[in-house]
Amino acid sequence: MKASFINSYGGPDVLEIGEIPDPIPTKGTVLVSVKAASINPLDFKIRSGALKIVTGSKFPKVLGTDFSGVIQKLGEGVTGFKVGDSVYGAVTTFIGKQGALAELVVAPANAIRPLPDKISFEEAASLPVAALTALNGFRQCGDISGRKVLINGATGGVGHFAVQIAKARGAEVTAVCSSKNFDFAKQLGAKDLIDYSKVNILTNGIKYDVLFDAYGKLNFKEASKILTDNGYYVSTLLSPFSFFSVIISKLIGGKKLVPGNMRAKKEDYIELESLLSNGKIKPVIGMTFHLAKAKDAIAQLESGNIKGKIVVSNLHREL
């Protein structure tokens, strides 16, 4: 099968397109013919070698986490699905596992869901990592109805879901983005808008009950300056050492540091799909690339200032 993979760590040019053996489903897994896969920061971090302590030195490595497609084969013991079902989900690309930027991917049956009604394969592929990350971040902040929520990086992959989820939960949302994306942020549900190039959110004198940092460049000390006394700082890019701060902030009370990471339990997917079916959230695909241009897709995300999600489509092999 065709796949996008690396044989060494480095810049965009180390990503190759070539033929690798078809994966084989094992017990409890399914083989999916991939229709679309979305790009996340994890992809360029793995490609660069920034995470090689957990990704190791075994190559080739196929990148890509989120995907959608059609089940081609069931592994032993799989129930609840059949060949030909349209599904979406996510796979891990750590510890030698194959990613989703390929014609075929093997996924645990408990890591996929039926494709929601009335959304495309591309839209479904954009959901798991970004939307579940936003959902989990707010889940840890309790009831945010009527609260002032600031979302930094509000129009990117995670951010555009965060704005919609915060709005759906009744929050008063302020979006931090570039002025050219103000209209987009308003459409997502933001009430107030801040251009990060013109206003320093740390010194403008406004405090918030929740700061959701989808951009991930602040730290807890900086964020605390603009939080109310019992406010929450949600960061999508915490370092491993920051988790000590997460525990300490919970123990001492007051302002709290919350990890904005993906949680993919069944109840999370159910809540996400409810928001979709009720029209509370809608994935936005900012750019679409062919598998042959996967390295450009990842480089585009790495360059920043992306509106919505980047998706790689036209991967599938016909049944």
N, C-alpha and C positions, 0 to 999 in steps of 0.2 A: 504494500500500500504506500501511497504518498504521505509524507509527513514533514512538518517543520521541526528541525532539531538542531542541537549544537553538538560539536565534537570537542569543543574546548570553551573555556570561559573568555569573555571579552566584549567588544562593542557590537553594534548592530550587524556588522559583516560576518560574524561567526555563525549566524543563523543560516542554516542550509535548508533546501528543499530536495528531497530525494526519496528513494524507495527503502523501506525497512520491512521486516517480516510482519505479517498480519498477527495481531494479538489473539490469544485464545482464551475464551471465558472459562473460569474455574468455578468451583463450588460457590454458590451464593452471589455470582456476578452475571452480568449480561454484556453481550457484544452489541455495540451501537454503531450504526452507520451515521457519521456526524454530518449534520446539515449546517451548523454554525457553531462558532466558539467565540467568546469575548476575551478581550485583553485586559489584564490587571497589572498593577505595579509589580506584583510578584514575578511576572514574566521577565521583566528587564533586570530585576534583582537576581534571579537565578542565572540568567544569561551572562551577567557581568561577573558572577562569582562571589557576589556579596554574601550569599547564603551557602557557600560551599561547605561550611562546617556541618550542615544538615543535608545538603544535596550530594556531597561526596564527589568522587573522581571517576565514576563509571559513566562512560559515554557509549552511544549517543543518548542525549536527553531530549525528549519531546516535551515542548512547553505547552501551556494552556491548561486552565482549570475549569472554567464554565463551559458548558456545551448544551446543544440540543440535537436531536436526531431521531432515528427510527431503529427500534430493536431488530437486530439481525439474527441473534441466536441467544438462547437461554443456557446458563450454566446449571449444573446439577443443584436441585433443591430449590430453585427459584419459583415462587408462586406469586400471583397477583399481577403478572405481566404476561404478554404473549408476543410472539414474533409479529412485527408490523406495527406495534404500538409506538406512537409518537411520545417522546419523553424529553425531559431536561434535567440537569443536575450539575454536579461538580465532582472532580476527581483530585486526589492529591498528586503533586509532582515531586514529592520528597521520596527519599529512600529507594531510589531506582524505579519509581512508578512512572508509567507512560502518561503524558499529558494529552490534551484534547485537540491540539493543532495537527490533526491527522484525519485520514479518511475513515478510520475505525478507532474506537476506544473501548476498553473494557472498564466497566464501572460496577461497584458493589450495588446490588439490587436495592439496598436500603439508602443509597445515595442518589436515587433518581426519583422523579415524580412524573405523573402523566402531564402532557403538555396542556396548560390552561386553555380554556376556550377563548377564541377570538383574539389570540395573539400569534404573531409569526414565530418561526423558528429563531430568527435573529433576535427578536425581542426576548424570547424565553432564555436564550443563551446569555443575555446581558444581566440576568437577574441574580443568580445565587450569591456570588461573592459580594458584590456591591450592595444589593438590597438587603441581604441578611446581615451584613455588617452594620448598616444604618439601623436596622430593626433592633439588633442586639444592643447597640449603643444606647438607644433610648429606653429599651427595656430595663436597663440598670439604673435609670434615672427616676423611676417611679412615675407618678402621675404628672404630666407636663401641661395639662390643660390650663390655659390662662397664664402660663409661665412665659417669660421672655427667653427666647432661644436664639443664639447667634450661631450661624453655620459658616465656618471658614472653608473656602473652596466649594461654594454652594452649587456650582453648575457643572462639576465634574462627575465622574462615575458614581462614587459613593455619595457625593454631595447632593446631586440632583434627586436621589432617592431620599436622602435625609430631610431635605426641604419638604418634600411631599408627605413623608411620614409624620414629621413634626406638625405640619398643618392638619393632617388627618386626626391627630391626637389633641387638637385644640390649642396648640401653642401659638404665641405671637412671634413670628419668625422674621429675623433679620438676616439677609444674605450678604456675604462678603464675596465679591467676584469683580471682574473687570466691568467697566461701564458699558462696554459693547454687549455684555450679556445681561444687562439689567432687565430688558423686556422678557427674556427667557426665564430669569429668576422669578419675576412677577407671575408669569404663567404657571410656574411650579407651585406658587402659593406664598411667596415671600411678601411680607407687608412693608418692610423697610429694606433699603439697599445701601451698601457701603462699597465704594471703589477702593480696593486695597492699595492702589498706587497713589491715592490722594489722602487717605485717612488712616492714621495709625490706631487700630482698635484697642491697643494697650494704653493709650494716653488720651483718648477722646472723652473720658469721664463717664461713660455709660457702663452700667453693670448688668449682668445677665444671670439668670437662674441656671442656664445650661450653655456651655460653649462646646459645640461639636466641631472638632478640628479635622475635617476631611482632608485638608492639605497636610496636616501632620508635622508642621515645622515649629510649633511652639513647645514649651515645656510647662510642667505643672506650676512652677514658681511664677512664670510670666502670666499664665492663664489666670492664676489666683487673683491677680490685680483687678480683673474685671468680672469676678464672680461675686454673687451675693453670699451672705454668710454661710448658707447651706447649699451652695451651688455645686454643679457637677462639671468637670472638665473631661470630655470624651475625646480621646486621641486614637487615630487609626494607625499611628506609627510609633508606638511605644517600643523602647529598647528592652531587651530581656531584663536588664537591671531595674527598669521602671516598675516591674511588678511588685517589688518590695515597697515602693511608694504607694501602690494601689492598696496593699494590705494595711500599711500604716495609716493611710488617710481614712480607711474605713474604721479602724480601731479608735482613733482619736476624735472622730466626728468632725463637724464643720464642713469645710470645702472638701470635695471628694474627687479623686482621680479614677477614671473609668476606662478600661481597655475597650477600644472600638474594634473588635475582631468579629469575624464571621462565626455564627453559631447556626448549625444546620440540623436541628432536631425536627422531628415530624411536626410538632406544634408550631415551630417557626415558619415552616413552609405553608402550613394551613393558614396562619395569620397573613402571610404575604399574599397568598392566593385570594384570600378574602378581600384584602385591600385592592387587588387587581380587579376582581369581579365587580366590586362596588364602585369602581372608577376613582378610587382615592389616590392611586398611584398609576403611573404609566411610564414604562421605560422609554428613554429617548436615545436613539442611535445617531450619534453625531457623525461617524464615518464608518464606511464598510470597505473591506479589502478582500481580495481573492487570496487563497492559500499561498499562491506563488509570491505574494507581496507581504507575507506575514512579518518579515523583518522590518518592513516599512511601518506596519501597523504598530509594532512594539516601540519602534523608535519615535513614532508620532506621539504615543502616550508619554514616553519618557521626556519628550521636549516640553510637555505641560500645556496648560491653557486649552484643554479639550472640553467641548460641550457634550455632556451625556457620555455614552459608552462607545467604544470602538469595537467593531465586530468583524471577524473573519468568516466569510461564508463560501458557498460553493466547494465545500470539502467532500461532500458525500459520495459514496459509491452506491450505485443503484442496486437494489435487492434483486 
